[in-house]
Amino acid sequence: MKRVRANPGEGTRLREEILAAAEALLVERGSEEALTLRAVAGRTGVSTPSVYLHFADKEQLIEAVCLRAWDELERRMREAAQGIDDPFWALGRCGHVYVRFALDHPVQYRVLMMRQGSGSAATACFGYIVEAVSACVASGALRGDPQTLALGLWSAAHGCASLLISQPSFPWPDDLDAFIDDTVWMAGLGTAIASRLSRRRVLPGVAAELDAFADRLNG
């Protein structure tokens, strides 16, 4: 059944309804290939031209769905970091939330981060990671260029999320949350240590510095 014509000023609400319908169809069908403006219009209860008033084509609609998913991911990461004074620990909590979000929303994550054409969403995601890493650099927990450090940490979190999504039958540990925490911790601690070491040092020198650094941490 077609919905009644929207009153003036209801365009924003209709746009959100269209996005919600598009995301629901995406999850149900598991692929953006089946996501058409006609199908979205039918789910929303409007005519296809009404959808075109808000989105010029399918790619623009998918991009908007990606950004909508990112808004939710960003909200969760910010909530996870609230109340944590140490920016390094806050960054770790954000990393855990990032991977867990991917597992809880595998279809949206694949569209958000694993397809060409979702550049705006990826840029928005990276921007928040750089912000969190910059706080770690300012505190002295990490050393180096925040963008370069953020790329490395993002790669680790994305790699973990992508493997868990694409290889569900692999014998992963029963406690996935603990595994995610360990992976995020290793990536973060490895980055902290690597940012303090010279790549020109020979292996014995590196081992000695690692032992000394671990002793300081444990002490």
Phi, psi and omega in degrees: 000134180284141178281160179289158181298137182291143176286159177304138180093355181265007183300320180297317179295320179296322179299317179294323178294322178296316180295319179297319179294319180296318180293321179297317178295322180299315181292318181297319186264345173076005181204144177287348180297326182272000182272103179246157178296327179294317180295320179294320179298317179297319180292325182280335181089028178233173177281157178301319177301330178295325177291321180296336178294336182254331182224123186293328182202181183296319182297321179294323178294315180297320178299319179294323177296320178299315181293326178296319177295321179296322178304319179291318179296317179297319179300317181294320180293320179294320178296320181295330183272348181296137177081000178259114184286324182280116183296333179292317177291325177297319178297320178297319178296321178296321178297319178296314180299321180301309182292319180296322177299318179298319180289324180283338181226063187298322181291313179298321181294319179299317179290322183293316191236354187236026176225151174288146176101357179255041185298320182297318179294317179297320179296318178297317179298313181297324181301319180289324178296318178299320179301314180293321179291323179301322177296324178291322178293318180298327181278347182093359180293324177238155177232139177126189180284123183303322181293318179294317178297318180296322179298317180295315180292321178297318179300319180295314180294318180294321178297318178297312181298316183295319179294317180296325180283316187278342181235062184295335182274355178295145182286071178290159176302150180297321180268088183294324180297320177293321178296318178297315178301316180297318181295315179295318179298315180297320180294315181292313180293321178298321178293318179298317180290314183298327181289350180254355184251148175271133180290347183276350182287147177283165186305312180303320179295320178296315181300318180295318180292322178296317179298317180295319180294318178296321178298320179294321180294316183286337181283000000 
